[in-house]
Amino acid sequence: MSRRQSKHLAAPRPLSQSSLARADLKADGRWIVRPMSGASALKAYRCPGCAQLIAAGTPHLVVWPDTPALGVERAVDDRRHWHTACWERRL
C-alpha cells in the first residue's frame, strides 16, 4: 500500500485565479487580496497587522505579494491572513 503525498509538498491552490481577488497598491508594492468568508475560515490565523488572532469562522483577507520576494519561488508562498480593518489601515 502506498502512502499519500504530504499536502505540504503539493503546489498551492491558484488563489489569484479567483474572480474575487483584487490587486491593491501599497507603499511596498502591489498585493493580491482575496476575501475569505467566515464559512471558509476553518482555522485561526495571526494577523501581521495587529498580532492578534483571527478566530476560525471570522471573515478576513488573504494577501500575498504580486511578485515573489528574492529567494521565494512563488509569491503565493508568502500569503498571510489579515483582519480586513488592519489591511485597510496599512499604508
Secondary structure, 3 states (H helix, E strand, C coil): CCCCCCCCCCCCCCHHHCCCCEEEEECCEEEEEEEECCCCCCCCEECCCCCCEECCCCCEEEEEECCCCCCCCCHHHHCEEECHHHHHHCC
